[in-house]
């Protein structure tokens, strides 16, 4: 795997557009003996993914907010090194996680390796290679330092390219909520927004509170920054 990560760094440096990145990742994933790759970027309560997982599984994963339940993601949040995993159920697993493992296995996702990295400002990203074989990942000789160094360069490359995700968290906000966030991003106070939109201060506060909840953030500056980053306003 050490040589594979070196190839990953080199080949990704040569990729010039979204199609080339996806093609390179898929080819290298197959060369390593895995079936799928998944790049997951986590910020606040939202996630974006660039992945070769079956589209139906990606849709189900995001629609059901499985990132809040996925043991691989939860494990990645608590450790700072690459690790192998298998979705073999154990007696201690909750009913929900057993069901999650079962669904993943239906789509040929039974084991893999994941490389998490901290990306600053409380955010993280992770690259997962998944296999349809339950014990395949255990056979991989994984150097966590080399893996993290390689994926760190890959992450920076993908961020700089502003790649379009194959799937992302569905954030639903009403027009009034988006309008208030946009005015806030333009430097207007909540009282200013109330006057501009011919409504009450309490209504503006209500809209902004709902917007923060939808984005999974706790402050208005967070909400406006994330909404702009996600292209919502």
C-alpha positions as CSV (number, residue, x, y, z in Angstrom):
1,X,0.0,0.0,0.0
2,X,2.9,2.4,0.6
3,X,3.8,2.4,-3.2
4,X,0.1,2.7,-3.9
5,X,-0.2,5.9,-1.9
6,X,2.8,7.3,-3.7
7,X,1.1,6.6,-7.0
8,X,-2.1,8.2,-5.7
9,X,-0.2,11.4,-4.9
10,X,1.5,11.5,-8.3
11,X,-1.5,10.6,-10.4
12,X,-3.8,13.0,-8.6
13,X,-1.3,15.8,-9.2
14,X,-1.7,15.2,-13.0
15,X,-5.6,15.2,-12.9
16,X,-6.9,18.5,-14.4
17,X,-10.7,18.2,-14.1
18,X,-13.5,16.4,-12.3
19,X,-13.6,13.6,-14.8
20,X,-9.9,13.0,-14.6
21,X,-10.0,12.9,-10.8
22,X,-12.8,10.4,-10.7
23,X,-11.3,8.3,-13.4
24,X,-7.9,8.3,-11.6
25,X,-9.4,7.4,-8.2
26,X,-11.5,4.6,-9.7
27,X,-8.6,3.1,-11.6
28,X,-6.2,3.2,-8.6
29,X,-8.9,1.8,-6.4
30,X,-9.3,-1.2,-8.6
31,X,-5.5,-1.6,-8.9
32,X,-5.4,-1.8,-5.1
33,X,-7.9,-4.6,-5.2
34,X,-10.9,-2.6,-3.8
35,X,-14.3,-2.1,-5.4
36,X,-15.2,1.5,-4.4
37,X,-13.7,4.8,-3.2
38,X,-15.4,7.5,-1.2
39,X,-14.1,10.9,-0.4
40,X,-16.2,12.5,2.4
41,X,-15.8,16.1,3.6
42,X,-17.5,16.9,6.9
43,X,-18.3,20.4,8.1
44,X,-20.7,21.2,10.9
45,X,-23.7,18.9,10.3
46,X,-23.2,18.8,6.6
47,X,-21.3,16.3,4.4
48,X,-20.3,16.3,0.8
49,X,-19.1,13.2,-1.0
50,X,-17.2,12.3,-4.2
51,X,-17.7,8.6,-4.5
52,X,-18.0,5.5,-6.8
53,X,-20.4,3.8,-4.4
54,X,-23.7,2.8,-6.2
55,X,-25.9,5.8,-6.6
56,X,-28.8,4.2,-4.8
57,X,-26.6,3.6,-1.7
58,X,-25.3,7.2,-1.8
59,X,-28.8,8.5,-2.0
60,X,-29.9,6.3,0.9
61,X,-26.9,7.2,3.0
62,X,-27.5,11.0,2.7
63,X,-31.3,10.9,2.9
64,X,-31.2,8.8,6.1
65,X,-28.3,10.8,7.6
66,X,-26.2,7.6,8.0
67,X,-23.1,9.7,8.7
68,X,-24.4,10.2,12.2
69,X,-24.6,6.4,12.6
70,X,-21.9,5.0,10.4
71,X,-19.2,3.4,12.7
72,X,-16.5,4.1,10.2
73,X,-17.3,7.9,10.3
74,X,-17.7,7.9,14.0
75,X,-14.4,6.1,14.4
76,X,-12.6,8.5,12.1
77,X,-13.8,11.4,14.2
78,X,-12.1,10.1,17.3
79,X,-8.8,9.0,15.9
80,X,-6.1,10.7,13.8
81,X,-4.7,7.8,11.8
82,X,-5.7,5.4,9.0
83,X,-7.4,2.2,10.0
84,X,-8.9,-0.9,8.5
85,X,-12.5,-1.9,9.2
86,X,-15.0,-4.7,8.6
87,X,-18.8,-4.5,8.9
88,X,-19.1,-7.9,10.6
89,X,-21.8,-7.6,13.2
90,X,-21.1,-8.3,16.9
91,X,-23.5,-9.0,19.8
92,X,-22.8,-5.5,21.2
93,X,-23.9,-3.7,18.1
94,X,-27.2,-1.8,18.4
95,X,-30.2,-2.8,16.2
96,X,-29.7,0.4,14.1
97,X,-26.0,-0.4,13.4
98,X,-26.8,-4.0,12.6
99,X,-29.3,-2.8,10.0
100,X,-26.8,-0.3,8.6
101,X,-24.2,-3.0,8.2
102,X,-26.8,-5.2,6.5
103,X,-27.7,-2.5,4.0
104,X,-24.1,-1.7,3.2
105,X,-23.4,-5.4,2.6
106,X,-26.3,-5.5,0.1
107,X,-24.4,-3.0,-2.0
108,X,-21.1,-4.9,-1.8
109,X,-19.5,-2.8,1.0
110,X,-18.1,-5.3,3.6
111,X,-14.6,-4.1,4.6
112,X,-12.2,-1.3,3.8
113,X,-9.6,1.1,4.9
114,X,-10.2,4.8,5.8
115,X,-7.8,7.7,6.1
116,X,-9.1,10.6,8.2
117,X,-7.4,14.0,8.3
118,X,-8.2,17.2,10.2
119,X,-8.6,20.0,7.7
120,X,-8.8,23.0,10.1
121,X,-11.5,25.0,11.8
122,X,-13.1,22.0,13.3
123,X,-13.5,20.2,10.0
124,X,-12.3,16.8,8.7
125,X,-12.1,14.8,5.5
126,X,-11.7,11.1,4.9
127,X,-10.9,8.8,2.1
128,X,-12.3,5.3,2.2
129,X,-11.5,2.3,-0.1
130,X,-14.1,-0.4,0.2
131,X,-14.2,-4.1,-0.7
132,X,-17.0,-6.6,-1.1
133,X,-14.9,-9.2,0.8
134,X,-15.4,-9.2,4.5
135,X,-11.7,-9.7,5.5
136,X,-9.9,-8.1,2.5
137,X,-8.9,-4.9,4.4
138,X,-7.2,-6.9,7.2
139,X,-4.7,-8.1,4.7
140,X,-3.5,-4.6,3.7
141,X,-0.2,-3.4,5.1
142,X,-1.1,0.1,5.9
143,X,1.3,2.8,7.1
144,X,-0.8,5.5,8.7
145,X,1.8,8.2,8.3
146,X,2.3,7.6,4.6
147,X,-1.5,7.3,4.1
148,X,-2.3,10.6,5.8
149,X,0.5,12.4,4.0
150,X,-0.8,11.2,0.6
151,X,-4.4,11.9,1.3
152,X,-3.6,15.3,2.7
153,X,-2.1,16.3,-0.7
154,X,-5.1,14.7,-2.5
155,X,-7.6,16.6,-0.3
156,X,-5.8,20.0,-1.0
157,X,-5.9,19.2,-4.7
158,X,-9.6,18.4,-4.7
159,X,-10.4,21.5,-2.6
160,X,-8.4,23.8,-5.0
161,X,-10.2,22.3,-8.0
162,X,-13.6,22.9,-6.3
163,X,-14.8,19.6,-7.4
164,X,-18.5,19.0,-7.8
165,X,-19.7,16.4,-5.3
166,X,-21.6,13.3,-6.4
167,X,-23.8,13.7,-3.4
168,X,-24.2,16.2,-0.5
169,X,-26.4,16.8,2.5
170,X,-29.8,18.0,1.4
171,X,-30.3,21.4,3.2
172,X,-33.9,22.7,2.9
173,X,-34.6,26.3,3.7
174,X,-37.5,28.5,3.0
175,X,-37.0,31.7,0.8
176,X,-37.4,34.0,3.9
177,X,-34.6,32.1,5.7
178,X,-32.3,32.4,2.7
179,X,-33.2,36.0,2.2
180,X,-32.3,36.9,5.8
181,X,-29.0,35.0,5.5
182,X,-28.2,36.9,2.3
183,X,-28.9,40.3,3.9
184,X,-26.8,39.3,6.9
185,X,-23.9,38.3,4.6
186,X,-24.2,41.8,3.1
187,X,-23.6,43.3,6.6
188,X,-27.2,44.1,7.6
189,X,-28.3,43.6,11.2
190,X,-31.5,41.8,12.1
191,X,-33.2,45.1,12.7
192,X,-32.0,46.4,9.3
193,X,-33.4,43.3,7.7
194,X,-36.7,43.7,9.3
195,X,-37.0,47.2,7.9
196,X,-35.8,46.2,4.4
197,X,-38.1,43.2,4.2
198,X,-41.1,45.1,5.8
199,X,-41.5,42.5,8.6
200,X,-40.9,42.4,12.3
201,X,-37.6,41.8,14.2
202,X,-39.1,38.7,15.8
203,X,-39.9,37.2,12.4
204,X,-36.3,37.8,11.2
205,X,-35.0,36.2,14.4
206,X,-37.3,33.3,13.8
207,X,-36.1,32.8,10.2
208,X,-32.4,33.1,11.2
209,X,-32.9,30.6,14.0
210,X,-34.5,28.1,11.6
211,X,-31.6,28.7,9.1
212,X,-29.0,27.9,11.7
213,X,-30.8,24.7,12.7
214,X,-31.0,23.6,9.1
215,X,-27.3,24.2,8.6
216,X,-26.4,22.6,12.0
217,X,-24.5,25.7,13.3
218,X,-24.9,27.8,16.4
219,X,-24.1,31.3,15.3
220,X,-25.2,33.7,12.6
221,X,-21.6,34.2,11.2
222,X,-21.3,30.4,10.9
223,X,-24.6,30.2,9.1
224,X,-23.8,32.9,6.5
225,X,-20.3,31.6,5.9
226,X,-21.5,28.0,5.4
227,X,-24.5,29.0,3.3
228,X,-22.2,31.0,1.0
229,X,-19.7,28.1,0.9
230,X,-22.4,25.6,-0.1
231,X,-23.7,28.0,-2.8
232,X,-27.1,28.6,-1.1
233,X,-26.9,32.4,-1.0
